[in-house]
Amino acid sequence: MTATRTGRRTAGEMTRHDEVTPPGGDVADLHRQLAEQASLVAALQRCVLDLDSEVAELRSLLIRSQCEVIRRLGQLPAAPWAANDGPSPDPDPVPDDAAPDQPVAPQPALDAADYARLVDRTRALVRTVVPAGAVLAVVSRGDDRLTDVDGRVGWHFPRTADGRWAGHHPTDSAAAVAALEDLRRRGARYLVFPATARWWLDYYGGLRRHLDDTARLVLDRPETCTVYALDR
């Protein structure tokens, strides 16, 4: 019986030993797996470091690009959102309904961010009153963003025969009305005055009276834009 008990204890001890200590082959596999995992972790760490370096380089490039854009904007004679988006540059322009000694008040200047927000608001409002597929003319001063309204055809006003901005404001109300009627004959159905061009309605009094007689005011948000329907 003693021998039997001793044999049982020895078998139990061997079983517990087998559970704790794996055979030699399993230990080698375990070491190999640990080595592979350590290698993988090291590779991932190197990838993270490389990504951090690339992000830092991109940030530096972005900052340099922003500085270059600001520098170039400063070299422009006049940005489209600047205060010079006012009355015609012809010598001594006088509003139709104003005395010669009453100069037109200059438009307040907008910085690039404010102007971009104005463009976005204008396009959003135009979409609410101008149906898809319609042709709209925009007093844009050549800014294509103002004529790019989803699902609508945008024209600069005034514009050349090939569709570009004319590069100048009308000399007087008669010229403004003539330019408008030309676009109306060509298919324009709406006329948009962004807030930066709303001075037209005061400066070209004859144009405003013509719009009152031949068009419909469909939107008037002085801080954003004014829109007329030309199919009255």
C-alpha positions in Angstrom: 0.0 0.0 0.0 2.8 2.3 0.7 4.3 1.6 -2.6 1.0 2.3 -4.2 0.5 5.6 -2.4 4.0 6.6 -3.3 3.3 5.7 -6.9 0.1 7.8 -6.8 1.8 10.8 -5.3 4.5 10.6 -7.9 2.0 10.5 -10.7 0.1 13.5 -9.2 3.3 15.4 -8.8 4.2 14.6 -12.4 0.8 15.8 -13.5 1.1 19.1 -11.7 4.6 19.5 -13.0 3.4 19.0 -16.6 0.8 21.7 -16.1 3.3 24.3 -14.9 6.3 23.5 -17.0 5.6 23.0 -20.7 7.8 20.6 -22.7 10.9 21.9 -24.3 9.4 22.4 -27.7 6.5 24.5 -26.3 9.0 26.8 -24.5 10.9 27.4 -27.7 7.6 28.3 -29.5 6.7 30.6 -26.7 10.0 32.4 -26.9 9.7 32.7 -30.6 6.2 34.2 -30.4 7.4 36.7 -27.7 10.3 37.7 -30.0 7.9 38.2 -32.9 5.6 40.3 -30.8 8.4 42.4 -29.6 9.6 42.9 -33.2 6.1 43.9 -34.2 5.8 46.4 -31.3 9.1 47.9 -32.3 8.0 48.2 -35.9 4.7 49.9 -34.8 6.7 52.3 -32.7 8.8 53.2 -35.7 5.7 53.7 -37.8 4.3 56.0 -35.1 7.5 58.0 -35.0 7.5 58.3 -38.8 3.8 59.5 -38.8 4.6 62.1 -36.1 7.4 63.3 -38.3 5.2 63.6 -41.3 2.5 65.4 -39.4 5.0 67.9 -38.1 6.3 68.4 -41.7 2.8 68.9 -43.0 2.0 71.4 -40.3 5.1 73.3 -41.1 4.2 73.3 -44.8 0.7 74.5 -44.1 2.0 77.4 -42.0 4.4 78.4 -44.7 1.6 78.2 -47.3 -0.6 80.4 -45.2 2.1 82.9 -44.8 2.8 82.9 -48.5 -0.9 83.4 -49.3 -1.1 86.3 -46.8 2.0 87.8 -48.3 0.7 87.6 -51.9 -2.7 89.0 -50.8 -0.9 92.0 -49.4 0.8 92.6 -52.7 -2.5 92.7 -54.7 -3.6 96.2 -55.7 -7.1 95.4 -54.4 -8.8 92.2 -53.2 -12.3 91.5 -54.4 -13.7 91.9 -50.9 -11.9 95.2 -50.2 -13.4 98.6 -49.8 -12.6 99.5 -53.4 -15.6 97.4 -54.4 -17.5 100.7 -54.5 -18.6 103.2 -57.2 -17.1 103.4 -60.6 -13.5 104.6 -60.7 -14.3 107.1 -63.4 -13.4 110.7 -62.4 -15.8 112.4 -60.0 -18.7 109.9 -60.3 -21.9 111.3 -59.0 -25.0 109.3 -58.0 -28.0 109.8 -60.2 -30.1 111.3 -57.4 -27.3 113.0 -55.4 -25.9 116.5 -55.6 -22.4 116.9 -57.0 -21.1 117.7 -53.5 -22.5 114.5 -51.9 -19.9 111.8 -52.5 -20.9 108.2 -52.3 -20.0 106.6 -48.9 -17.3 104.0 -49.3 -18.1 100.4 -48.6 -16.7 99.0 -45.3 -13.8 96.6 -45.9 -14.2 92.9 -45.2 -11.3 90.6 -44.3 -10.9 87.3 -46.2 -12.7 85.2 -43.5 -15.7 87.6 -43.3 -16.0 87.8 -47.1 -15.8 84.0 -47.4 -18.7 83.7 -44.9 -20.7 86.3 -46.9 -20.2 84.3 -50.1 -21.4 81.1 -48.4 -24.5 82.9 -46.9 -25.3 84.5 -50.3 -25.1 81.1 -52.1 -27.3 79.5 -49.5 -30.0 82.2 -49.7 -29.9 82.2 -53.5 -30.7 78.5 -53.5 -33.9 79.2 -51.5 -35.4 81.6 -54.0 -33.8 80.7 -57.4 -35.1 77.4 -58.8 -32.7 74.8 -60.1 -31.7 75.3 -63.7 -32.5 79.0 -63.7 -30.0 81.6 -65.0 -29.0 84.2 -62.5 -26.8 87.3 -63.0 -24.6 88.3 -60.0 -22.9 91.6 -59.4 -19.8 89.6 -58.6 -16.8 91.8 -59.4 -15.3 88.8 -61.1 -15.6 86.4 -58.2 -16.5 83.0 -59.6 -17.6 81.7 -56.2 -20.6 84.0 -56.3 -21.7 82.7 -59.6 -21.2 79.0 -58.6 -24.6 78.1 -57.1 -25.5 74.4 -57.1 -27.8 73.5 -59.9 -28.1 77.0 -61.2 -26.4 78.8 -64.1 -24.5 81.9 -62.8 -23.4 84.8 -64.9 -21.2 87.8 -64.0 -22.9 91.2 -64.2 -21.8 93.1 -66.1 -20.1 90.6 -68.4 -18.3 90.3 -71.7 -19.6 88.4 -74.7 -17.5 85.4 -73.8 -18.9 85.3 -70.2 -16.1 86.9 -68.3 -16.7 89.8 -65.9 -16.5 93.0 -67.8 -13.8 94.3 -65.5 -15.5 97.6 -64.6 -18.7 99.0 -63.3 -21.3 100.7 -65.6 -20.6 104.4 -66.1 -24.1 105.4 -65.2 -27.6 104.1 -64.7 -28.3 104.0 -68.5 -25.3 101.8 -69.0 -26.4 99.6 -66.1 -29.9 99.2 -67.4 -28.6 98.4 -70.9 -26.3 95.7 -69.5 -29.2 94.2 -67.5 -31.6 94.2 -70.5 -28.9 92.5 -72.6 -28.6 89.7 -70.1 -32.3 89.5 -69.8 -32.6 89.0 -73.6 -29.9 86.3 -73.3 -31.9 84.4 -70.7 -31.1 85.8 -67.3 -34.1 85.4 -65.0 -32.7 86.6 -61.6 -30.3 89.4 -60.6 -28.3 89.1 -57.3 -26.7 91.9 -55.4 -24.4 90.6 -52.6 -24.0 92.9 -49.6 -20.7 94.2 -51.0 -22.5 95.4 -54.1 -25.8 96.7 -52.6 -24.5 100.2 -53.1 -25.5 99.8 -56.7 -29.1 100.2 -55.7 -28.3 103.7 -54.3 -25.7 104.8 -56.8 -27.5 103.7 -59.9 -30.9 105.2 -59.1 -32.2 104.7 -62.6 -31.4 101.0 -62.4 -33.3 100.6 -59.2 -36.3 102.4 -60.6 -36.1 100.1 -63.7 -36.0 97.1 -61.4 -39.0 98.4 -59.4 -40.9 98.7 -62.7 -39.9 95.6 -64.6 -38.8 93.0 -61.9 -39.9 91.5 -58.6 -38.0 91.8 -55.3 -37.9 88.2 -54.0 -35.3 88.6 -51.3 -33.8 91.5 -49.4 -31.3 90.7 -46.7 -29.1 93.8 -46.7 -26.4 92.1 -44.6 -26.2 89.2 -47.1 -27.8 89.8 -50.5 -30.7 91.2 -52.5 -32.4 89.2 -55.3 -34.7 90.3 -58.0 -36.7 88.0 -60.3 -36.6 89.5 -63.9 -39.7 87.7 -65.2 -42.3 90.0 -63.7 
